[in-house]
């Protein structure tokens, strides 16, 4: 069985923790592990292979977190330049597999706590899939949630799929006893899914097949879809494209302590709390305050006579919401996009295949960064047309290429990179290289980089 892991999505309802370049599946929310890492660990023993469908921009994030798990065996990537929803993503993966291969499709951003029941549920799903069924996993509802779609069942047969209901309708679903939350997880033979996709959504099938046939195989573990092919694939979910139309769909009741963590209210239910019902946080100080969700990794947060609030503090944004209203956070993200800020897109700390950089201060004509380069890694050979750079080594040793020269820079030493000069930064040591970079120029955007050589095939 192959585990297809869907790694797209921006998690806008968990802003400002989740951003486009650091979506919720990669945020380390549980004992310094991400939902992506938990997904890998949970399904690795149950599947012979794992096939990660990811946006190109998130590829190196996934690689870094796999590296932390020391887990690269039998894992492949299919990289999309843009997202076109779940139906095309799953189709592209299935085209790469044997038609008889059973696939387990799982999002990368869900939490499953009852793994014993999960194993039992997968065994049932695999058996149904072997009989040429399309299996979906229905989560036994615990409350009348309005944030989930519902599956109406008649035993293992699916009677109907229902959109997210209002409160009154959700209560009726709960009372009926034959409605399940739609988990977004599936199990089927690759060939059966493609047959049903071709039957009910021929346009998606045809465009996806063409895109796969034109894809670029970078190496044995990495395939890239070309942008012009991806752009013409219709945007649609597997539910709309196939599951709601096919007569081969079965549903398995799944009591697996599942959550899609689609809001801060949902996340609040999963994190440990102190005696007053506030989130456990070493940076939190309270006086007569209770039942608050607090997220802060650096700054101290003090509460006085505060109840039932959601407070999320990051380096560049602060969110305050009433509990029960956090689904509306996505409306804030819409405003940020209209205002053309970068706050919905990127954190002050950005992850790269070679390490990270953090913006410490920024103005119209200068920017100061802290750069961390991992051992034996190096940045691209590059130049800039609009800025000069000054590097000061804080710890470790830097091997710097400037033009034709290579210079070794040690702790508390510095070097200057003029505008237009070809240069490269490398960490030849066995510990992290940490340096402070000061950029000066009339334009300081990240797109002012001309890459001449790159270890990671970036352009």
C-alpha positions in Angstrom: 0.0 0.0 0.0 1.2 3.5 -0.9 0.5 6.5 1.3 -0.3 9.5 -0.8 0.3 12.5 1.5 -1.4 15.8 0.4 0.9 18.6 1.5 -0.9 21.6 0.0 -3.1 24.1 1.8 -2.2 27.3 3.6 -4.1 26.8 6.9 -5.5 30.4 6.8 -7.7 29.8 9.9 -4.5 29.3 11.9 -2.9 32.7 10.9 -0.5 34.1 12.1 1.1 30.7 13.0 0.3 29.4 9.6 1.5 31.3 6.5 1.8 30.4 2.8 5.5 29.5 3.2 5.1 27.9 6.6 1.6 26.3 6.6 0.2 24.6 9.7 1.3 21.1 8.7 5.0 22.2 9.2 4.5 24.2 12.4 5.8 22.3 15.4 2.8 22.4 17.7 3.1 19.0 19.4 6.2 18.3 21.5 8.4 20.0 18.9 7.0 17.8 16.1 4.8 19.0 13.2 1.6 17.5 11.9 3.5 16.5 8.8 6.1 14.6 10.8 3.4 12.9 12.8 1.7 11.9 9.6 4.9 10.4 8.3 5.5 8.4 11.5 1.9 7.2 11.8 1.7 5.8 8.3 5.3 4.7 7.7 4.8 1.2 9.4 1.5 0.6 7.6 2.6 1.4 4.0 5.4 0.2 1.9 5.9 3.6 0.2 5.0 7.2 0.8 4.3 9.7 -2.0 4.3 13.3 -1.0 2.4 15.8 -3.2 3.8 19.2 -2.4 4.0 22.7 -3.7 7.5 23.5 -5.0 8.0 26.2 -2.4 7.4 23.7 0.5 9.6 20.9 -0.9 12.6 21.9 1.2 10.6 22.4 4.3 9.4 18.8 3.9 12.9 17.6 3.2 14.3 19.3 6.3 11.6 17.8 8.5 12.2 14.3 7.1 15.9 14.8 7.8 15.0 15.5 11.4 13.2 12.2 11.5 16.1 10.5 9.8 13.6 9.1 7.4 14.1 9.1 3.6 13.5 5.5 2.7 10.8 4.7 0.2 9.6 8.3 0.0 9.0 10.1 -3.3 7.9 13.7 -4.1 5.6 15.0 -6.8 6.0 18.8 -6.9 3.2 21.1 -8.2 4.1 24.7 -9.3 0.5 25.8 -8.3 -2.3 24.0 -6.5 -5.3 22.7 -8.4 -7.1 21.0 -5.5 -7.2 17.4 -4.4 -8.7 15.6 -7.5 -5.8 16.6 -9.8 -3.2 16.1 -7.1 -4.3 12.5 -6.4 -4.7 11.8 -10.1 -1.1 12.9 -10.8 0.2 10.5 -8.1 -2.0 7.6 -9.3 -0.6 8.0 -12.9 2.8 7.2 -11.4 1.6 4.0 -9.7 0.6 0.5 -10.8 -3.1 0.3 -11.5 -3.5 -2.5 -8.9 -1.6 -0.6 -6.2 -3.8 0.3 -3.2 -3.3 3.9 -2.1 -4.1 5.5 1.2 -4.7 9.2 0.7 -4.1 11.3 3.8 -3.8 15.1 4.4 -0.6 16.1 6.1 -2.2 18.4 8.6 -4.6 16.2 10.6 -4.2 14.9 14.1 -5.1 11.2 15.0 -4.6 10.2 18.6 -6.2 6.7 18.7 -3.6 4.9 16.5 -4.8 1.4 17.6 -8.2 2.0 16.2 -6.6 3.7 13.2 -4.8 0.5 12.3 -8.0 -1.5 12.5 -9.9 1.0 10.4 -7.2 0.9 7.7 -7.4 -2.9 7.6 -11.1 -2.7 6.8 -10.5 0.0 4.2 -7.8 -2.1 2.5 -10.1 -5.1 2.2 -12.9 -3.0 0.7 -10.4 -1.3 -1.7 -9.2 -4.8 -2.9 -12.8 -5.3 -4.0 -12.6 -2.3 -6.3 -14.4 0.2 -4.0 -13.5 3.8 -3.3 -13.4 4.0 0.5 -13.8 7.2 2.5 -13.3 7.5 6.2 -16.3 8.9 8.2 -15.4 10.3 11.6 -17.9 9.5 14.3 -19.2 13.0 15.3 -18.9 14.1 18.9 -20.8 17.4 18.5 -22.9 19.3 15.9 -19.9 20.9 14.2 -20.6 23.4 11.4 -17.0 23.5 10.1 -17.1 20.0 8.5 -18.8 18.4 5.6 -21.0 15.4 6.4 -21.4 11.9 4.9 -24.8 10.3 5.2 -24.5 6.5 5.3 -26.6 3.4 4.9 -24.3 0.9 6.6 -21.1 0.9 4.5 -22.9 2.5 1.6 -22.8 6.2 1.1 -26.3 7.7 0.7 -25.2 11.3 0.2 -22.5 13.9 0.8 -23.6 17.2 2.5 -21.9 20.6 2.6 -21.0 22.3 5.9 -24.4 22.7 7.6 -25.8 25.4 9.9 -26.1 24.7 13.6 -29.7 23.4 13.5 -29.0 21.0 10.6 -25.8 19.7 12.3 -27.8 18.9 15.4 -30.3 16.9 13.3 -27.4 15.0 11.7 -26.1 14.2 15.2 -29.5 12.9 16.4 -30.0 10.8 13.3 -26.9 8.7 14.1 -26.0 7.8 10.5 -24.0 11.0 9.6 -20.2 11.3 9.8 -17.8 14.1 9.5 -16.0 14.0 6.2 -12.3 13.3 7.1 -10.8 13.9 3.6 -9.0 10.5 3.8 -9.5 7.8 1.2 -8.4 4.3 0.2 -8.7 2.7 -3.3 -6.8 1.1 -6.1 -4.9 3.7 -8.2 -6.5 2.3 -11.4 -10.1 2.3 -10.0 -9.8 5.9 -9.0 -8.5 6.9 -12.4 -11.3 5.0 -14.1 -13.9 6.8 -12.1 -12.2 10.2 -12.6 -12.2 9.5 -16.4 -15.9 8.6 -16.2 -17.2 11.5 -14.2 -14.6 14.3 -14.7 -13.0 13.7 -18.1 -11.5 17.2 -18.3 -9.5 16.7 -15.1 -8.4 13.3 -16.2 -7.2 14.4 -19.6 -5.4 17.5 -18.5 -3.8 15.7 -15.5 -2.6 12.8 -17.8 -1.0 15.3 -20.2 0.6 17.1 -17.3 2.0 13.9 -15.9 3.3 12.8 -19.3 5.1 16.1 -19.7 6.5 16.2 -16.2 10.2 16.5 -15.4 11.8 13.6 -13.6 14.5 15.4 -11.6 15.8 12.2 -10.0 14.5 8.8 -8.7 12.6 10.5 -5.9 11.4 13.8 -7.4 9.1 14.6 -10.2 8.0 18.2 -11.2 4.9 19.2 -13.0 5.4 22.1 -15.5 3.6 25.3 -14.8 1.9 25.7 -18.2 0.5 22.1 -17.9 -0.7 22.7 -14.3 -2.5 25.9 -15.2 -4.9 24.2 -17.6 -6.0 21.5 -15.1 -9.5 22.3 -13.8 -9.5 23.1 -10.0 -11.7 20.6 -8.2 -11.8 18.5 -5.1 -12.0 14.7 -5.1 -15.4 14.9 -3.5 -17.0 16.9 -6.3 -15.0 15.3 -9.1 -15.5 11.7 -8.1 -16.8 10.7 -4.7 -20.3 12.4 -5.0 -20.9 10.8 -8.4 -19.5 7.3 -8.2 -21.5 4.2 -7.3 -18.5 2.5 -5.9 -18.1 4.6 -2.8 -18.0 3.0 0.7 -17.7 4.6 4.1 -16.1 3.2 7.2 -17.0 4.6 10.6 -13.8 5.7 12.2 -13.6 6.4 15.9 -9.9 7.4 15.8 -9.9 10.7 17.9 -9.4 12.7 14.7 -9.2 16.5 14.3 -8.3 18.6 11.2 -7.2 21.4 13.6 -9.0 23.8 11.3 -9.2 26.6 13.9 -7.7 27.8 17.1 -10.8 26.5 18.9 -9.9 23.0 17.6 -6.3 23.4 18.5 -7.2 24.6 22.0 -8.9 21.3 22.7 -5.7 19.4 22.0 -3.1 21.3 24.0 -2.3 20.9 27.7 -3.8 23.4 30.1 -3.0 24.7 33.6 -5.3 24.5 36.6 -7.2 27.6 35.3 -7.8 26.2 31.9 -5.2 28.4 30.2 -2.8 26.9 27.7 0.4 25.7 29.3 3.0 28.3 28.3 6.3 29.2 30.0 5.9 32.8 28.8 2.4 33.2 30.3 1.7 35.1 33.6 -1.9 35.4 34.8 -4.0 37.1 37.5 -7.6 36.0 37.8 -7.7 34.8 34.2 -9.0 31.5 32.9 -10.0 29.4 29.9 -7.7 31.3 27.5 -5.8 29.9 24.5 -2.3 31.4 24.5 0.4 30.9 21.9 3.7 32.7 22.4 7.2 31.4 21.8 9.3 34.4 22.8 7.5 37.3 24.4 6.0 37.3 27.8 2.2 37.5 27.9 0.5 38.8 31.0 -3.3 38.5 31.5 -5.4 40.2 34.2 -9.1 39.4 34.6 -9.3 37.9 31.1 -11.5 34.9 30.1 -12.3 32.9 27.0 -9.9 34.7 24.6 -7.5 33.4 21.9 -4.2 35.2 22.0 -1.6 34.3 19.4 1.7 36.2 19.5 4.3 35.9 16.8 7.4 38.1 16.0 5.5 40.2 13.5 1.8 39.8 14.2 -0.6 39.6 17.1 -4.1 37.9 17.0 -6.8 38.4 19.6 -10.1 36.7 19.2 -13.0 35.5 21.3 -13.2 31.8 21.7 -15.8 30.4 19.3 -15.1 33.0 16.7 -11.7 31.8 15.4 -13.2 30.5 12.1 -13.4 34.1 11.1 -9.6 34.4 11.1 -9.6 33.6 7.4 -11.4 36.9 6.8 -8.4 38.7 8.4 -6.1 36.9 5.9 -8.4 38.1 3.0 -7.9 41.7 4.3 -4.1 41.2 4.5 -4.0 40.0 0.9 -6.1 43.0 -0.3 -3.7 45.3 1.6 -0.8 43.7 -0.3 1.2 43.0 2.8 3.4 39.9 3.2 2.0 39.0 6.6 -0.2 36.2 5.2 2.7 34.8 3.1 5.8 34.7 5.2 7.2 34.8 8.7 10.2 36.9 9.7 12.1 33.6 9.8 12.2 31.9 6.4 13.4 28.3 5.8 15.7 27.5 2.9 17.3 24.2 1.9 20.6 25.4 3.4 19.2 26.7 6.7 17.2 29.8 7.7 17.2 33.6 7.7 15.4 35.9 10.1 14.7 39.6 9.4 15.8 41.5 12.5 15.1 45.0 11.2 14.0 46.5 7.9 13.6 50.0 6.4 13.5 51.5 2.9 17.2 51.4 2.3 18.6 48.7 4.7 17.7 45.3 6.1 19.4 43.3 8.8 19.2 39.5 8.9 20.4 36.7 11.1 21.5 33.8 8.8 22.0 30.2 9.9 23.7 27.9 7.5 23.7 24.2 8.3 26.9 22.1 8.3 28.3 21.3 4.8 25.6 23.4 3.2 26.0 26.4 0.9 24.0 29.1 -0.7 23.8 29.6 -4.5 26.6 31.3 -6.4 24.8 34.6 -7.0 24.9 38.4 -7.4 22.6 41.4 -6.7 22.0 44.4 -8.9 20.5 46.7 -6.2 22.2 46.0 -2.9 25.5 45.5 -1.2 25.9 43.1 1.8 28.1 43.1 4.9 28.5 39.8 6.8 29.7 39.4 10.4 30.3 35.9 11.7 28.7 35.3 15.1 29.7 31.6 15.5 31.2 29.0 13.3 33.3 29.5 10.2 32.3 30.8 6.8 33.9 30.0 3.5 33.1 33.0 1.3 33.5 33.2 -2.5 33.9 36.7 -3.9 34.7 36.8 -7.7 37.6 34.4 -8.2 38.7 34.4 -4.5 37.8 32.1 -1.6 38.2 33.6 1.9 37.8 31.9 5.3 35.9 34.1 7.8 36.0 33.2 11.5 34.0 34.3 14.6 33.9 38.1 15.0 35.4 38.7 11.6 33.5 40.4 8.7 33.5 40.8 4.9 31.9 43.2 2.4 30.1 42.2 -0.8 29.8 45.1 -3.3 26.8 45.5 -5.6 27.0 43.3 -8.6 29.8 41.1 -7.3 29.5 37.3 -7.8 29.6 35.6 -4.4 28.7 32.5 -2.4 28.4 31.6 1.3 29.3 28.2 2.6 29.6 26.4 5.9 32.6 24.0 5.8 32.3 23.1 9.5 30.4 20.6 11.6 28.4 23.1 13.6 25.8 25.7 12.5 27.3 28.9 10.9 25.5 32.0 12.4 26.1 35.4 10.9 24.5 38.8 10.8 23.9 40.3 7.3 23.4 44.0 6.7 21.9 44.8 3.3 22.1 48.4 1.9 20.5 49.5 -1.3 17.5 51.1 -3.0 15.7 47.8 -3.5 16.0 44.9 -1.0 13.4 42.4 -2.3 14.3 38.7 -2.3 13.8 38.6 -6.0 17.0 40.6 -6.5 19.0 37.4 -6.8 20.6 36.2 -10.0 21.6 32.6 -9.4 24.6 31.3 -11.5 24.9 27.9 -9.8 22.7 26.2 -7.2 23.0 22.9 -5.4 19.1 22.7 -5.2 18.2 23.4 -8.8 16.5 26.7 -8.0 16.3 29.5 -10.6 
